[in-house]
Amino acid sequence: MTKKIDLEESFLYDRHVLEYIHRASEHGLYDIRGLGAKRRVPNFDDLVFLTASASRYPLEGYREKCLTRTVLGTRRAKKPITLDIPITIAGMSFGSLSANVKEAIGRAASEVGTSTTTGDGGMTQEERASSKTLVYQCLPSRYGFNPQDLKQADAIEMVIGQGAKPGGGGMLLGLKVSPRVAQMRTLPEGIDQRSACRHPDWTGPDDLTIKINELREITDWQIPIYVKLGATRVRDDVKLAVKAGADVVVVDGMQGGTAATQQVFIEHAGIPTLPAVRQAVEALDEMDVLGEVQLVVSGGIRTGADVAKALALGADAVSLGQAVLMALGCNSPSYFDGQEQVDVSDEYAKLGTGPGYCHHCQTGLCPVGVTTQIPELEKRLQPDWGARRLKNYLQTLTMELTTLARACGKSNVHHLEREDLVALTVEAAAMAKLPLAGTDWIPGDPPKRES
């Protein structure tokens, strides 16, 4: 009689954990990768809208307007930013991305009337020329930081942390430190670069106030100052950013992406975007600055529904990173060479992955030319082709956003509100402090006493 072999997988030590332990045992090094968290966490998909029917009056999409105009930086800047849509492009550096990609992003953002952001490593003139509205990041590394470029910006974003790696600095592995990148960042060519995890000239909120005032003086108080936070201790961090003088607070949830960092950061640090936006709004409300200090939310925003839900929870705008790269062909099985699509599945295989599964941004060997500094690969992303695709994507998100807003009876997307939403899971209901669908129960709230 043949003995049956037990092939049941352990929950605690499944194949992924075993692979991790075996790899760590063999190499003695932690894993580094790009993009964002792969684990399932409560997110905007766990919320749904209570659209209009008999008790609410919906708007007709073909006859009644739904406004999307968004203004950021109204608190102290002489020249706040005015955008056509509440969907912005997050900071992604030249270095992590190719120059062609940065140009394509700038062109697409300009065509739809929104802003893009420099990222670490400074501003390229191609990026400034292609971006109608450009936010200049000031990061802990100060790589490529240039006061003259600062004066060309339309806003400044003081980066304290990122959702994918709160408490940690960025990485740029040597293959991506090209001669131009090395010159811009004052680094040796071809050598791995690790960014600092905190700014060198301040250690707390009082120093942040000084730094914000310095940036205002350099730019003659003309342009808004953003403060970007990785979502961890959100309520306290937002309050400190506001006290320090921020015009706009950017909160980046743990689903946010990165060009390269330790996997342990990506999967095990920070909190999801869903509770982060709620805590940020509560902090602004407690300081009585709602409407005066704008809130931008990022980290895992992919669809027009995600945008609508973020606005309904209290955000003034959202910021996209990974989704922009996907729109430009990231994880696609082919690239467009100007005449036809060229299959690159074999190049993904050489990286040990496949289209749809790739997170190898850190290698610089991107088969579709998005996250690379190798000239032959960079050419695979043509700026005009990329800009057209990204424009289409942003237009689609905006149409989805206004469709949902109209269905909720709103003539302005900024009129979406919390009572338009309910949660589908207990976890999402507790994190967002919304009622579970079909009930008036908000998990964690004290029970209501009957009169």
C-alpha positions as CSV (number, residue, x, y, z in Angstrom):
1,M,0.0,0.0,0.0
2,T,1.5,3.4,-1.1
3,K,1.9,5.8,1.8
4,K,0.3,9.2,1.2
5,I,2.7,12.1,1.2
6,D,1.6,15.1,3.3
7,L,2.1,18.2,1.1
8,E,0.2,20.6,3.3
9,E,1.9,24.0,3.4
10,S,2.7,25.6,6.8
11,F,0.9,29.0,7.4
12,L,3.7,30.4,9.4
13,Y,6.5,29.0,7.3
14,D,5.0,29.0,3.8
15,R,7.1,28.8,0.6
16,H,7.7,32.6,0.6
17,V,9.0,32.6,4.2
18,L,11.2,29.5,3.5
19,E,12.6,31.2,0.4
20,Y,13.4,34.3,2.5
21,I,15.2,32.3,5.2
22,H,17.2,30.2,2.7
23,R,18.2,33.4,0.8
24,A,19.2,35.2,4.0
25,S,21.1,32.2,5.2
26,E,23.0,31.9,2.0
27,H,23.9,35.6,1.4
28,G,23.7,37.4,4.8
29,L,22.1,40.4,3.1
30,Y,18.6,41.9,3.2
31,D,16.5,42.1,0.0
32,I,16.3,45.4,-1.9
33,R,13.6,46.1,-4.5
34,G,11.4,48.7,-6.1
35,L,7.7,49.6,-6.2
36,G,5.5,49.1,-3.2
37,A,4.0,46.7,-0.7
38,K,2.7,43.4,-2.1
39,R,0.8,42.4,1.0
40,R,-3.0,42.9,1.2
41,V,-4.0,45.7,3.4
42,P,-7.4,47.5,3.8
43,N,-7.6,50.0,1.0
44,F,-10.0,52.2,-1.0
45,D,-11.5,49.1,-2.7
46,D,-13.0,48.3,0.8
47,L,-15.2,51.4,0.5
48,V,-18.3,52.1,-1.7
49,F,-20.4,55.1,-2.5
50,L,-24.0,55.7,-1.5
51,T,-25.0,57.3,-4.7
52,A,-28.2,59.2,-5.3
53,S,-31.6,57.7,-5.9
54,A,-34.9,58.8,-4.4
55,S,-33.4,60.5,-1.4
56,R,-30.7,62.4,-3.3
57,Y,-30.8,64.0,-6.7
58,P,-28.1,62.9,-9.2
59,L,-26.7,65.2,-11.8
60,E,-26.9,64.5,-15.6
61,G,-23.4,63.8,-16.9
62,Y,-24.1,65.2,-20.4
63,R,-25.8,68.4,-19.4
64,E,-24.7,69.4,-15.9
65,K,-21.1,70.4,-15.1
66,C,-19.0,68.9,-12.3
67,L,-16.1,71.1,-11.4
68,T,-12.6,69.8,-10.7
69,R,-10.6,73.0,-10.2
70,T,-8.2,72.6,-7.3
71,V,-6.2,75.3,-5.5
72,L,-3.2,74.4,-3.3
73,G,-1.1,76.7,-1.0
74,T,-3.6,79.3,0.0
75,R,-2.4,79.7,3.6
76,R,0.7,82.0,3.2
77,A,1.9,81.8,-0.4
78,K,1.4,84.9,-2.6
79,K,0.9,82.6,-5.6
80,P,-1.0,79.5,-4.7
81,I,-1.1,76.7,-7.3
82,T,-4.2,76.4,-9.4
83,L,-4.8,73.0,-11.1
84,D,-7.5,71.9,-13.5
85,I,-7.8,68.5,-11.7
86,P,-7.1,67.3,-8.1
87,I,-4.8,64.5,-9.4
88,T,-1.0,65.4,-9.2
89,I,2.2,63.5,-10.0
90,A,4.4,62.5,-7.1
91,G,8.1,63.1,-6.8
92,M,10.1,60.5,-8.8
93,S,13.7,61.4,-9.5
94,F,15.8,61.7,-12.6
95,G,18.1,58.8,-11.7
96,S,15.5,56.4,-10.7
97,L,13.6,57.3,-13.9
98,S,15.1,58.1,-17.3
99,A,15.2,61.6,-18.8
100,N,12.6,60.5,-21.4
101,V,10.2,59.4,-18.7
102,K,10.6,62.7,-16.8
103,E,9.9,64.6,-20.0
104,A,6.8,62.4,-20.9
105,I,5.4,63.0,-17.4
106,G,5.9,66.8,-17.6
107,R,4.2,66.9,-21.0
108,A,1.2,64.9,-20.0
109,A,0.7,66.7,-16.7
110,S,0.9,70.1,-18.5
111,E,-1.7,68.9,-21.1
112,V,-4.3,68.0,-18.5
113,G,-3.5,71.0,-16.3
114,T,-1.8,69.4,-13.2
115,S,1.5,69.5,-11.5
116,T,4.5,67.2,-11.5
117,T,7.3,66.9,-8.9
118,T,11.1,66.6,-9.3
119,G,12.1,63.9,-6.8
120,D,15.6,63.4,-5.3
121,G,18.6,64.5,-7.3
122,G,17.5,67.9,-8.5
123,M,15.8,69.5,-11.5
124,T,16.6,68.8,-15.1
125,Q,16.0,71.6,-17.6
126,E,14.0,69.2,-19.8
127,E,11.7,68.6,-16.8
128,R,11.3,72.3,-16.1
129,A,10.6,73.0,-19.8
130,S,8.0,70.3,-20.2
131,S,6.2,70.9,-16.9
132,K,3.8,73.9,-16.7
133,T,3.6,73.5,-12.9
134,L,6.6,71.9,-11.2
135,V,7.0,71.2,-7.5
136,Y,10.7,71.1,-6.4
137,Q,11.5,68.6,-3.7
138,C,13.9,69.3,-0.8
139,L,15.0,65.9,0.6
140,P,17.3,64.9,3.4
141,S,20.0,63.9,0.9
142,R,20.1,67.4,-0.6
143,Y,21.4,65.7,-3.8
144,G,21.3,68.2,-6.7
145,F,19.7,70.9,-4.5
146,N,20.2,74.2,-6.2
147,P,18.8,77.6,-4.9
148,Q,18.7,78.8,-8.5
149,D,16.5,75.9,-9.6
150,L,14.4,76.4,-6.4
151,K,13.6,79.9,-7.7
152,Q,12.3,78.4,-11.0
153,A,9.8,76.2,-9.1
154,D,6.1,76.7,-8.7
155,A,6.1,75.1,-5.2
156,I,8.5,73.5,-2.8
157,E,8.0,70.1,-1.1
158,M,9.9,69.5,2.1
159,V,10.2,65.7,2.3
160,I,10.4,64.3,5.8
161,G,9.4,60.7,4.8
162,Q,7.9,58.5,2.1
163,G,5.2,55.9,2.5
164,A,7.3,53.0,1.2
165,K,10.2,53.7,3.6
166,P,9.2,56.0,6.5
167,G,12.2,56.5,8.7
168,G,14.6,55.4,5.9
169,G,16.5,57.0,3.1
170,G,16.5,56.3,-0.6
171,M,18.8,54.1,-2.6
172,L,20.2,54.4,-6.1
173,L,22.4,51.5,-7.1
174,G,25.5,52.0,-9.1
175,L,24.2,50.9,-12.5
176,K,21.8,53.9,-12.5
177,V,24.5,56.4,-11.4
178,S,25.3,57.5,-14.9
179,P,27.8,60.4,-15.7
180,R,24.9,62.9,-15.8
181,V,23.3,61.6,-12.6
182,A,26.7,61.6,-10.9
183,Q,27.4,65.2,-11.9
184,M,24.0,66.4,-10.7
185,R,24.3,64.7,-7.4
186,T,28.0,65.2,-6.9
187,L,28.6,61.5,-6.6
188,P,31.2,59.1,-8.0
189,E,29.9,57.5,-11.2
190,G,28.8,53.9,-11.0
191,I,28.9,53.7,-7.2
192,D,25.8,52.7,-5.1
193,Q,24.2,55.7,-3.4
194,R,22.3,55.7,-0.2
195,S,20.4,58.8,0.8
196,A,20.2,60.2,4.4
197,C,17.1,59.4,6.4
198,R,16.8,62.8,8.0
199,H,17.7,66.4,7.1
200,P,21.2,67.4,8.2
201,D,20.3,70.9,9.5
202,W,17.3,70.1,11.8
203,T,16.4,67.6,14.4
204,G,12.8,68.6,15.2
205,P,9.8,70.8,14.5
206,D,11.5,74.0,15.7
207,D,14.3,73.5,13.1
208,L,11.6,72.7,10.5
209,T,10.1,76.1,11.1
210,I,13.4,77.7,10.5
211,K,14.0,75.7,7.3
212,I,10.5,76.6,6.0
213,N,11.1,80.3,6.6
214,E,14.5,80.1,4.8
215,L,12.8,78.6,1.8
216,R,10.1,81.3,1.9
217,E,12.8,84.0,2.0
218,I,14.7,82.5,-1.0
219,T,11.5,82.5,-3.0
220,D,10.2,85.9,-1.6
221,W,7.1,84.2,0.0
222,Q,5.7,83.7,-3.5
223,I,5.2,80.0,-3.8
224,P,3.6,77.3,-1.5
225,I,5.6,75.1,0.9
226,Y,4.5,71.5,1.1
227,V,5.6,69.1,3.9
228,K,5.6,65.4,2.9
229,L,5.2,62.7,5.6
230,G,5.4,59.0,5.5
231,A,2.3,57.7,7.2
232,T,3.3,56.5,10.7
233,R,2.3,58.8,13.6
234,V,0.1,60.8,11.3
235,R,-2.0,62.9,13.7
236,D,1.1,64.3,15.6
237,D,3.2,64.7,12.5
238,V,0.5,66.6,10.6
239,K,0.0,69.0,13.6
240,L,3.8,69.6,13.8
241,A,4.0,70.3,10.1
242,V,1.1,72.8,10.3
243,K,2.7,74.5,13.4
244,A,6.0,74.8,11.5
245,G,4.2,76.7,8.8
246,A,3.3,74.3,6.0
247,D,0.8,75.5,3.4
248,V,0.1,72.0,2.2
249,V,0.6,68.6,4.0
250,V,1.3,65.5,1.9
251,V,0.6,62.2,3.6
252,D,2.0,59.1,1.9
253,G,0.5,55.7,2.9
254,M,2.5,52.5,3.1
255,Q,1.2,51.4,-0.3
256,G,3.4,54.1,-1.8
257,G,6.3,53.1,-4.1
258,T,10.0,53.6,-4.3
259,A,12.8,53.1,-6.8
260,A,14.7,51.0,-4.3
261,T,14.7,50.3,-0.6
262,Q,14.9,47.4,1.8
263,Q,11.9,45.1,1.4
264,V,11.5,45.0,5.2
265,F,10.6,48.7,5.0
266,I,8.2,48.3,2.2
267,E,6.2,45.5,3.8
268,H,6.6,46.2,7.6
269,A,6.8,50.0,8.2
270,G,4.0,52.6,8.2
271,I,0.3,52.4,8.1
272,P,-2.1,52.1,5.1
273,T,-3.4,55.1,3.3
274,L,-7.0,54.5,4.4
275,P,-6.5,55.3,8.1
276,A,-3.7,57.8,7.3
277,V,-6.1,60.2,5.4
278,R,-8.6,60.0,8.2
279,Q,-6.1,60.8,10.9
280,A,-4.6,63.6,8.8
281,V,-8.1,65.2,8.4
282,E,-8.8,64.8,12.1
283,A,-5.5,66.6,12.9
284,L,-6.3,69.5,10.6
285,D,-9.7,69.7,12.1
286,E,-8.4,69.7,15.6
287,M,-6.1,72.6,14.7
288,D,-9.0,74.5,13.0
289,V,-7.1,74.8,9.7
290,L,-9.4,72.7,7.4
291,G,-9.6,74.5,4.2
292,E,-6.7,76.8,5.1
293,V,-4.0,74.1,4.9
294,Q,-4.6,71.7,2.0
295,L,-4.1,67.9,2.3
296,V,-2.7,65.8,-0.5
297,V,-2.9,62.0,-0.1
298,S,-0.7,59.5,-1.9
299,G,0.1,55.8,-1.7
300,G,-1.8,53.2,-3.7
301,I,-4.0,55.6,-5.7
302,R,-4.8,53.8,-9.0
303,T,-8.3,54.6,-10.2
304,G,-10.8,57.4,-10.4
305,A,-12.8,55.7,-7.7
306,D,-9.7,55.8,-5.4
307,V,-9.4,59.6,-6.1
308,A,-13.1,60.1,-5.4
309,K,-12.9,58.2,-2.1
310,A,-9.8,60.1,-1.0
311,L,-11.6,63.4,-1.6
312,A,-14.7,62.2,0.2
313,L,-12.6,61.3,3.2
314,G,-11.3,64.9,3.3
315,A,-8.3,65.2,1.0
316,D,-8.0,68.2,-1.3
317,A,-6.0,66.3,-3.9
318,V,-4.1,63.1,-4.5
319,S,-0.7,62.2,-5.9
320,L,0.2,59.3,-8.2
321,G,3.5,57.5,-8.5
322,Q,3.5,53.8,-9.3
323,A,0.3,54.1,-11.4
324,V,2.0,56.7,-13.6
325,L,4.8,54.3,-14.3
326,M,2.3,51.6,-15.2
327,A,0.6,54.0,-17.6
328,L,4.0,54.5,-19.2
329,G,4.4,50.8,-19.8
330,C,6.0,49.5,-16.6
331,N,5.3,45.8,-16.3
332,S,4.1,45.7,-19.9
333,P,5.3,42.7,-22.1
334,S,6.4,45.0,-24.9
335,Y,7.5,48.5,-25.8
336,F,6.6,50.7,-28.9
337,D,9.6,51.3,-31.1
338,G,7.8,53.9,-33.3
339,Q,6.3,51.4,-35.6
340,E,5.2,48.3,-33.7
341,Q,5.2,46.7,-30.3
342,V,8.4,44.7,-29.5
343,D,8.1,41.8,-27.1
344,V,10.6,41.8,-24.3
345,S,9.4,38.8,-22.2
346,D,12.8,37.2,-22.5
347,E,14.4,40.3,-20.9
348,Y,12.1,40.0,-18.0
349,A,13.1,36.3,-17.7
350,K,16.7,37.3,-17.5
351,L,15.8,39.4,-14.4
352,G,14.1,36.4,-12.9
353,T,10.6,37.7,-13.3
354,G,7.9,38.3,-15.9
355,P,5.6,41.1,-17.2
356,G,3.1,41.9,-14.4
357,Y,5.4,40.7,-11.7
358,C,8.5,42.9,-12.1
359,H,9.7,45.0,-9.1
360,H,13.3,45.2,-10.3
361,C,13.4,49.0,-10.7
362,Q,16.7,49.1,-8.6
363,T,18.6,47.2,-11.2
364,G,18.4,49.8,-14.0
365,L,17.7,47.0,-16.5
366,C,14.0,48.0,-17.1
367,P,13.0,46.1,-20.3
368,V,10.6,48.9,-21.3
369,G,12.9,51.9,-20.6
370,V,11.1,53.4,-17.6
371,T,13.5,52.9,-14.7
372,T,16.9,53.0,-16.4
373,Q,19.9,55.1,-17.2
374,I,21.2,52.9,-20.0
375,P,20.9,54.8,-23.3
376,E,19.8,51.7,-25.3
377,L,17.0,51.0,-22.9
378,E,16.0,54.6,-22.3
379,K,15.2,55.0,-26.0
380,R,12.5,52.4,-25.7
381,L,10.3,55.0,-23.9
382,Q,9.6,57.7,-26.5
383,P,8.4,60.9,-24.8
384,D,5.6,61.6,-27.2
385,W,4.2,58.0,-26.9
386,G,4.5,58.1,-23.2
387,A,3.0,61.5,-22.8
388,R,0.0,60.4,-24.9
389,R,-0.6,57.3,-22.8
390,L,-0.3,59.2,-19.5
391,K,-2.6,61.9,-20.7
392,N,-5.2,59.3,-21.6
393,Y,-4.9,57.7,-18.2
394,L,-5.2,61.0,-16.3
395,Q,-8.3,61.9,-18.4
396,T,-9.9,58.6,-17.6
397,L,-9.3,59.0,-13.9
398,T,-10.9,62.5,-14.1
399,M,-13.9,61.2,-15.9
400,E,-14.4,58.4,-13.4
401,L,-14.1,60.9,-10.6
402,T,-16.7,63.3,-12.0
403,T,-19.0,60.4,-12.9
404,L,-19.1,59.3,-9.2
405,A,-19.4,62.8,-8.0
406,R,-22.4,63.5,-10.2
407,A,-24.0,60.2,-9.1
408,C,-23.7,61.5,-5.6
409,G,-25.4,64.7,-6.6
410,K,-22.3,66.9,-6.5
411,S,-21.6,69.7,-8.9
412,N,-18.0,69.9,-7.6
413,V,-15.7,67.0,-6.8
414,H,-14.6,68.8,-3.7
415,H,-18.2,68.5,-2.4
416,L,-17.8,64.8,-1.9
417,E,-18.1,64.0,1.8
418,R,-17.7,61.2,4.3
419,E,-21.5,60.5,4.5
420,D,-21.3,59.5,0.8
421,L,-19.2,56.4,1.9
422,V,-19.7,53.1,3.7
423,A,-17.3,50.3,4.3
424,L,-17.5,46.7,3.2
425,T,-15.2,45.2,5.9
426,V,-14.9,45.6,9.6
427,E,-11.2,46.5,9.3
428,A,-11.9,49.2,6.7
429,A,-14.8,50.6,8.7
430,A,-12.6,50.8,11.9
431,M,-9.7,52.4,10.0
432,A,-11.7,55.0,8.1
433,K,-14.3,55.4,10.9
434,L,-17.1,54.8,8.5
435,P,-20.3,52.7,9.1
436,L,-20.3,49.1,7.9
437,A,-22.5,48.9,4.9
438,G,-26.1,48.3,5.8
439,T,-25.6,49.3,9.4
440,D,-24.9,52.4,11.4
441,W,-22.1,50.7,13.3
442,I,-18.6,52.1,13.3
443,P,-16.2,49.6,14.9
444,G,-14.4,51.1,17.8
445,D,-16.9,53.9,18.5
446,P,-18.8,53.7,21.8
447,P,-22.2,52.2,21.5
448,K,-25.1,54.7,21.3
449,R,-27.3,54.9,24.3
450,E,-31.0,54.6,23.8
451,S,-32.9,57.6,25.1
